[in-house]
Amino acid sequence: MPSIALIAPVAIILATAGAVALCGVAGWKIDRVVLAVGAWAAILVLIALWVPVRSTQELNAGQLGFGPFDLRLDGVSLLFALAIMVPSAVLLTMQQRSWQEGTVAVLGLAAAVLAVESGGMLLTALAGGAAATLAVILLDVEDPRSPRPPWGMLLAAWLALSWVGAILQVRGGTAVYSAVPVSALTVPVFMLLAAAALMASGLFPWRGWASQLWGRPSLRAAGVAVATLYPLGFYLLVRGYEVGDGHYPQFWLQAVLAAIGVLVAFGAAARAQAAVTRRGYLGEVIPGLGGFALVGISLGTPLGLVAGLATLAVAAVFAGCIPLLPDRAGTASLVVIAAAAGLPPGIAFGVRVVGLEATFEAGNLLGLIGVAGAATWIITIIGAARAIGLPGGRGHPVSETAPRTALGLAAVTVIAGPMLGLLLAAVALPALGDVMQVPAGVSIANATSVVTVSTVLPAFALFTPVLLLALAAYIAAGPPPVKALARPALFTLPGTQFFARARESVRTAAIPAQYRSLLDLRALEAAATGGGPLLWLAALVALAFAVTR
């Protein structure tokens, strides 16, 4: 297959955006069909490019300024592209949206896919910044008054990554992931890379943008924004292993990132168990899974990386089904909450067990982080049990919900539990081999079990009886009645109200009326665009003089 075919998934998504815009301008009410066909066609083309070869494919399309325009399809880019495209395709198919929103959403999806298919940091930074900008535009188009991530923070992440790419280009002669010399990835450079990753995905112990978006009245743009942007920070951390020849520059960097991961998961679990509505609880599901994924990816071991990547894949499934849940109680909400919390024998339960086992096998400080992760998991389960009886919260239009689809996606994660080993071998192991060296003859997972250093987890033999018993009990008892009951929270974080008030006061701070004209950006923009050619010529001369001094 010619290498130029690697651009086909992105090209199909861009063509879909153009077709949706054309349908909207012409008044044809088929934009939702076009969105669904284009999104799923891009997924099928991506799989068709990978399956016949199952090895790295590259396309060098020339120079992009300071670096090459290099596309690359390997195990890592395949996993992350699917983690972005599948939930986005589900939401674009099931939710009703205007053609303007559909066009911007598909353009953001194309930018995100280009970011994970790029072979170097500079193109990743450019595409990631475009995806972040389009996500912010999409959120503003839907409802400019609702919460959204600060565009400056998202853009700062990708500017930091472009800075890393420029440093590597100067010091190592290239910013292509597979060609950067190991010596070029110093501790300061990696710290800048890690900071960009944490900001890009909002991986903070406090309530980040991935949680705040679920407070919007509508979840059309919120779901697409989380699906397209949230995996990108993890992608940078995984590619960091490839740049460092399978390692981060220092062990303490792994420990710090793993500690941040468990703090992210604990913060999400603490907020979830204290939530006052089911919508508030569901807003913490993705950050909680992201925290556990960050712990696994940061361990620096093959088993940990596999567990982290698999956890991220599970988070992608829930990113596609949570926005489709209605706010009312029902079987769909019950199954989604139980599956996301990691109850056996679901796939979320299996990957969390493997991830904690990886921390214990890593030993030393990382073993203590595993103990903290186990305690956080317990809090997560308590929060899930409490969330079942919570009131729904702010309702959103029926056109945005699809309870059967959400129920089906969550049920798939439960039924797939016995196939944990097969899923790890098919999804995570190809990515592992691209960024980290694994000893020859060592198999972490196969069709029936997961192999660790200290033990073997026979997932199929252990999880299948539990799954059959759960199905038999469900069929015998029927759908359980779900009633809203006021249950007290297990605990509240000290200082939560104080920090919330401080953040709100900073957010609502305004310039006094008599000084607003000095900083009126819209007036400045109007003056700039209305200026004559002499104004721009004078500005150009002044800029040239300043640069050449």
C-alpha positions in Angstrom: 0.0 0.0 0.0 1.5 3.4 -0.9 2.6 5.6 1.9 0.4 8.5 0.7 -2.6 6.5 1.9 -1.7 7.4 5.5 -3.3 10.8 4.9 -6.6 9.2 4.0 -8.2 9.1 7.5 -7.6 12.8 8.0 -8.6 13.6 4.4 -11.9 11.8 4.8 -12.7 13.7 8.0 -11.8 17.0 6.3 -14.0 16.1 3.3 -16.8 15.2 5.8 -16.5 18.7 7.3 -16.8 20.3 3.8 -19.8 18.1 2.9 -21.5 19.0 6.2 -20.9 22.7 5.5 -22.2 22.4 2.0 -25.4 20.6 3.2 -26.0 23.3 5.8 -25.6 26.2 3.3 -27.8 24.4 0.8 -30.5 23.7 3.4 -30.3 19.9 3.0 -31.2 18.1 6.3 -28.8 15.2 5.8 -25.8 16.6 7.8 -26.2 14.1 10.6 -26.0 11.2 8.1 -23.0 12.7 6.5 -21.3 13.1 9.9 -22.0 9.5 10.7 -20.8 8.1 7.4 -17.6 10.2 7.3 -16.6 9.4 10.9 -17.1 5.7 10.6 -15.5 5.6 7.1 -12.4 7.2 8.5 -12.2 4.5 11.2 -12.6 1.7 8.7 -9.9 3.2 6.5 -7.5 3.5 9.4 -8.1 -0.2 10.4 -7.7 -1.2 6.7 -4.3 0.6 6.6 -3.0 -1.2 9.7 -4.4 -4.8 9.5 -2.6 -6.0 6.3 0.8 -4.7 7.5 0.7 -4.5 11.3 4.0 -2.6 11.4 5.1 1.0 11.2 4.3 2.9 8.1 5.7 6.4 7.4 5.0 9.2 5.0 7.5 12.1 4.6 5.7 14.8 2.6 8.5 17.4 2.7 9.4 20.2 5.1 7.0 22.0 7.4 9.0 25.1 8.3 11.7 24.0 10.7 10.8 20.3 10.7 9.5 17.6 8.4 5.9 17.0 7.6 6.1 13.3 8.6 3.0 11.1 9.2 3.4 7.8 11.0 1.1 4.9 11.6 2.3 2.5 14.3 0.8 0.8 17.3 0.8 4.0 19.4 -0.8 6.2 16.8 -3.4 3.5 16.0 -4.4 3.1 19.6 -4.7 6.8 20.2 -6.4 7.5 16.9 -9.1 4.9 17.7 -9.4 6.2 21.3 -10.3 9.6 19.7 -12.3 8.6 16.6 -14.5 5.9 18.1 -16.2 7.9 20.8 -16.4 10.9 18.6 -18.1 8.8 15.8 -20.6 7.5 18.4 -21.5 11.0 19.5 -21.6 12.5 16.0 -23.9 9.6 15.0 -26.3 9.7 18.0 -26.6 13.4 18.9 -28.5 16.0 16.9 -26.6 19.2 16.3 -26.6 22.1 13.9 -24.5 22.0 10.8 -22.2 24.7 12.1 -21.5 22.7 15.3 -21.0 19.6 13.2 -18.5 21.3 10.9 -16.4 22.6 13.7 -16.5 19.3 15.6 -15.3 17.3 12.6 -12.5 19.8 11.9 -11.4 19.4 15.5 -11.5 15.7 15.1 -9.3 15.9 12.0 -6.8 18.0 13.9 -6.7 15.6 16.8 -6.1 12.6 14.5 -3.4 14.5 12.7 -1.7 15.2 16.1 -1.5 11.5 17.0 -0.5 10.4 13.4 2.3 12.9 13.2 5.8 11.6 13.3 7.4 14.6 15.1 6.8 17.0 17.9 6.4 20.1 15.8 3.6 18.8 13.7 2.0 17.3 16.8 2.2 20.8 18.5 0.6 22.5 15.5 -2.2 20.0 15.1 -2.8 19.8 18.9 -3.1 23.6 19.1 -5.6 23.6 16.2 -7.6 20.9 17.9 -7.7 22.8 21.2 -8.7 26.0 19.5 -11.5 24.3 17.5 -12.8 22.6 20.7 -13.0 26.0 22.4 -14.8 27.5 19.4 -17.2 24.6 19.4 -18.0 25.1 23.0 -18.6 28.8 22.5 -20.8 28.2 19.4 -23.0 26.0 21.5 -23.2 28.2 24.6 -20.7 31.0 25.2 -21.9 31.4 28.9 -21.3 27.8 30.0 -18.1 26.5 31.5 -15.2 25.7 29.1 -11.5 25.2 29.4 -9.4 28.4 29.3 -8.0 28.7 25.8 -4.8 30.2 27.1 -4.1 27.2 29.2 -4.7 24.8 26.4 -2.7 26.8 23.9 0.2 27.1 26.5 0.4 23.3 26.5 1.0 23.2 22.8 3.4 26.1 22.8 5.4 24.3 25.4 5.5 21.2 23.2 6.6 23.3 20.2 9.4 24.7 22.5 10.4 21.2 23.3 10.4 20.3 19.6 12.6 23.4 18.8 15.1 22.5 21.5 15.4 18.9 20.2 15.7 20.1 16.6 18.6 22.4 17.6 20.4 20.0 20.0 19.7 16.7 18.4 19.2 17.7 14.8 15.6 16.4 14.6 12.3 16.4 16.5 11.1 13.2 14.9 10.1 10.8 17.7 12.0 7.8 16.4 15.2 9.7 15.5 15.8 12.1 18.5 19.1 11.2 20.2 18.6 9.9 23.7 21.1 12.5 25.1 18.9 15.3 23.8 16.1 14.4 26.2 17.5 16.0 29.3 15.7 16.4 32.6 14.6 20.1 32.0 13.4 19.2 28.5 11.4 16.2 29.8 9.9 18.4 32.6 8.7 20.8 29.9 7.3 17.9 27.9 5.5 16.5 31.0 4.1 19.9 31.9 2.7 20.2 28.4 1.1 16.8 28.7 -0.5 17.5 32.1 -1.9 20.9 30.8 -3.2 19.4 27.6 -5.3 16.8 29.3 -6.1 18.8 32.5 -4.4 16.2 34.7 -4.6 18.1 38.0 -5.6 17.0 41.5 -8.2 19.8 41.6 -11.3 20.0 39.4 -10.0 20.4 35.9 -11.7 21.2 32.6 -12.6 17.6 31.9 -14.9 17.7 35.0 -16.2 21.2 34.5 -17.6 20.5 31.0 -20.2 18.2 32.5 -21.8 21.1 34.2 -22.9 22.6 30.9 -26.7 22.5 30.1 -25.9 20.6 26.8 -23.4 17.8 26.4 -23.0 17.9 22.6 -19.9 19.9 22.5 -18.6 18.8 25.9 -18.6 15.1 24.8 -16.8 15.8 21.6 -14.2 18.1 23.3 -13.4 15.4 25.9 -13.2 12.7 23.3 -10.8 14.6 21.1 -8.6 16.5 23.6 -8.3 14.3 26.7 -6.1 11.5 25.2 -3.6 13.9 23.7 -1.6 14.6 26.9 -1.2 10.9 27.5 0.1 10.5 23.9 2.9 12.9 24.7 3.9 10.9 27.7 3.9 7.6 25.8 6.0 9.1 23.0 8.4 10.3 25.7 9.4 6.7 26.2 10.2 6.4 22.5 12.4 9.5 22.6 14.2 8.3 25.7 14.8 4.8 24.3 12.2 3.2 26.6 13.0 5.2 29.7 12.4 8.6 31.2 15.6 10.6 32.0 15.5 9.9 35.8 13.6 7.5 38.0 12.3 10.3 40.2 10.4 11.8 37.2 8.5 8.5 37.0 7.7 8.6 40.7 6.5 12.2 40.6 4.2 11.6 37.6 2.8 8.4 39.2 2.2 10.4 42.4 0.4 13.1 40.4 -1.7 10.3 38.8 -2.8 8.9 42.1 -3.6 12.4 43.3 -5.7 13.0 40.2 -7.6 9.8 40.7 -8.1 10.5 44.5 -9.3 14.0 43.8 -11.8 12.7 41.3 -12.9 9.9 43.7 -13.3 12.4 46.6 -15.4 14.8 44.5 -17.4 12.0 43.1 -18.4 10.5 46.5 -19.4 14.1 47.6 -21.4 14.9 44.5 -25.0 16.1 45.0 -26.3 15.0 41.6 -25.7 12.1 39.3 -24.4 14.5 36.6 -21.8 15.7 39.0 -20.7 12.2 39.7 -20.5 11.3 36.1 -18.3 14.3 35.4 -15.6 12.7 37.6 -15.5 9.3 35.8 -13.2 10.3 33.0 -10.7 12.2 35.3 -10.7 9.2 37.7 -9.8 6.8 34.9 -7.3 9.2 33.6 -5.5 9.3 37.0 -5.2 5.5 37.0 -4.0 5.6 33.4 -1.3 8.2 34.3 -0.1 6.0 37.1 0.3 3.0 34.8 2.0 5.0 32.0 4.4 6.6 34.4 5.8 3.4 36.0 8.3 2.8 33.3 7.6 -1.0 33.2 6.0 -3.0 30.3 3.2 -4.2 32.5 2.5 -0.7 33.8 2.5 0.8 30.3 0.1 -1.9 29.0 -2.3 -1.3 32.0 -2.2 2.5 31.5 -2.9 2.2 27.7 -5.8 -0.2 28.4 -7.2 2.0 31.0 -7.1 4.9 28.6 -9.0 2.8 26.0 -11.7 2.1 28.6 -11.9 5.8 29.4 -12.5 6.4 25.7 -15.5 4.0 25.7 -17.0 5.9 28.6 -16.3 9.2 26.9 -18.6 8.0 24.2 -21.4 6.8 26.4 -21.7 9.2 29.3 -22.9 12.2 27.2 -25.7 9.9 25.9 -27.1 9.1 29.3 -30.3 10.9 30.3 -30.3 12.6 33.7 -33.1 10.5 34.9 -32.5 7.3 36.8 -32.7 4.0 35.0 -30.9 0.8 34.1 -28.6 2.6 31.7 -27.2 4.9 34.4 -26.9 2.0 36.8 -24.9 -0.2 34.4 -22.6 2.7 33.3 -21.8 3.7 36.9 -21.1 0.1 37.9 -18.9 -0.6 34.9 -16.9 2.6 35.3 -16.3 2.1 39.0 -14.5 -1.2 38.2 -16.8 -3.8 39.6 -16.0 -7.4 38.5 -15.9 -8.9 36.0 -15.7 -5.8 33.8 -12.8 -4.8 31.7 -12.3 -1.7 34.0 -11.9 -4.1 36.9 -9.3 -6.1 35.1 -7.1 -3.3 33.9 -7.2 -1.7 37.4 -6.1 -5.0 38.9 -3.2 -5.2 36.4 -2.3 -1.6 37.0 -2.1 -2.0 40.8 -0.1 -5.2 40.3 2.4 -3.3 38.1 2.9 -0.7 40.9 3.6 -3.5 43.5 6.0 -5.2 41.1 7.9 -1.9 40.5 8.5 -1.8 44.3 10.1 1.0 46.4 8.1 4.2 46.4 6.0 3.1 43.5 4.7 0.2 45.7 3.4 2.8 48.2 1.7 4.6 45.3 0.0 1.3 44.5 -1.4 1.2 48.1 -2.7 4.7 47.7 -4.3 3.6 44.4 -6.0 0.7 46.0 -7.5 3.0 48.7 -8.6 5.4 46.0 -10.4 2.5 44.2 -12.3 1.7 47.4 -13.5 5.4 47.6 -14.5 5.2 43.9 -16.7 2.2 44.6 -18.3 3.9 47.6 -19.0 6.9 45.5 -20.5 4.8 42.8 -22.8 3.1 45.3 -23.9 6.5 46.5 -24.4 7.9 43.0 -27.0 5.4 42.0 -29.5 7.1 44.3 -28.6 10.7 43.6 -31.0 13.0 41.7 -30.2 13.4 38.1 -29.2 17.0 38.0 -29.6 19.5 35.2 -31.5 17.9 32.3 -30.4 18.1 28.6 -32.5 17.7 25.5 -33.8 14.3 24.5 -32.2 14.7 21.1 -28.8 14.4 22.8 -29.5 11.2 24.7 -29.5 7.6 23.6 -29.9 5.4 26.7 -29.8 2.1 24.7 -26.5 3.0 23.1 -25.0 4.1 26.4 -26.2 0.9 28.0 -24.8 -1.2 25.1 -21.4 0.4 25.3 -21.2 0.0 29.1 -22.4 -3.6 28.8 -19.7 -4.4 26.3 -17.0 -3.3 28.8 -18.6 -5.7 31.3 -18.9 -8.6 28.9 -15.4 -8.1 27.7 -13.9 -8.7 31.1 -13.1 -12.4 30.6 -11.3 -11.4 27.4 -8.9 -9.1 29.2 -5.8 -10.9 28.0 -7.0 -10.9 24.4 -7.8 -7.2 24.5 -4.4 -6.3 26.0 -2.7 -8.4 23.3 -4.6 -6.8 20.5 -4.7 -3.2 21.7 -1.9 -2.4 24.1 1.0 -4.8 23.2 1.5 -3.4 19.6 1.9 0.1 21.2 4.3 -1.2 23.8 6.6 -2.7 21.3 7.0 0.7 19.5 8.2 2.7 22.5 9.7 0.2 25.0 12.0 -2.8 24.6 10.5 -6.0 25.9 12.7 -9.1 26.6 12.5 -11.7 23.8 10.1 -14.5 24.5 8.2 -12.7 27.2 4.4 -12.4 26.6 2.5 -10.1 28.9 -0.9 -11.3 27.7 -2.5 -14.0 25.6 -6.1 -15.1 24.7 -6.9 -16.4 28.2 -4.6 -14.8 30.8 -2.3 -11.9 31.8 1.3 -12.8 32.7 3.1 -10.7 35.3 6.5 -11.1 36.9 5.1 -12.6 40.1 2.0 -14.4 39.0 -0.4 -15.3 36.2 -4.0 -13.9 36.1 -6.2 -16.4 34.4 -8.8 -13.8 33.4 -11.0 -16.0 31.2 -11.2 -18.8 33.8 -11.8 -16.4 36.7 -14.1 -13.8 35.2 -16.3 -16.0 33.1 -18.1 -17.7 36.1 -18.6 -14.3 37.7 -20.1 -12.9 34.5 -22.5 -15.9 34.1 -23.6 -15.5 37.7 -24.2 -11.8 37.3 -26.2 -12.4 34.1 -28.3 -15.1 35.8 -29.0 -12.9 38.8 -30.0 -10.0 36.5 -32.3 -12.2 34.4 -33.9 -13.7 37.5 -34.4 -10.5 39.4 -35.2 -8.2 36.4 -34.1 -4.6 36.1 -33.5 -3.2 39.6 -35.7 -0.3 40.7 -33.7 2.9 41.1 -35.0 5.5 43.5 -33.4 8.8 44.4 -32.3 8.7 48.1 -30.3 11.3 50.0 -27.2 9.6 51.2 -24.5 11.6 53.1 -21.0 11.9 51.6 -18.3 9.8 53.1 -16.1 12.9 53.7 -15.6 16.4 52.3 -12.2 17.8 51.4 -11.1 20.5 53.7 -10.9 24.0 52.2 -13.1 23.0 49.2 -15.5 25.8 49.6 -12.8 28.4 50.2 -10.9 27.5 47.0 -14.1 27.4 45.0 -15.0 30.9 46.2 -11.5 32.2 45.5 -11.6 30.7 42.0 -15.0 32.2 41.3 -13.8 35.6 42.5 -10.8 35.5 40.2 -12.9 34.3 37.3 -15.5 37.1 37.7 -13.0 39.9 38.3 -13.6 42.9 36.0 -11.9 46.1 35.1 -13.6 49.3 36.3 -15.8 50.9 33.7 -13.8 54.0 33.2 -10.7 52.0 32.2 -12.4 49.3 30.0 -11.9 51.3 26.8 -8.1 51.1 27.2 -8.3 47.3 27.1 -11.2 46.7 24.8 -9.9 44.0 22.5 -12.9 44.2 20.2 -12.4 47.9 19.7 -8.7 47.3 19.1 -9.5 44.7 16.5 -12.0 47.0 14.8 -9.4 49.8 14.7 -6.8 47.4 13.3 -9.0 46.0 10.6 -10.3 49.4 9.6 -6.8 50.9 9.3 -5.6 52.0 5.8 -2.5 50.5 4.0 -0.2 53.2 5.4 -0.9 52.0 8.9 0.0 48.5 8.0 3.1 49.6 6.1 4.3 51.7 9.0 3.7 48.7 11.4 5.7 46.4 9.0 8.6 48.9 8.8 8.7 49.2 12.6 8.6 45.4 13.0 11.4 44.9 10.5 13.5 47.6 12.2 13.0 45.9 15.6 13.8 42.4 14.4 17.0 43.5 12.6 18.4 45.5 15.4 
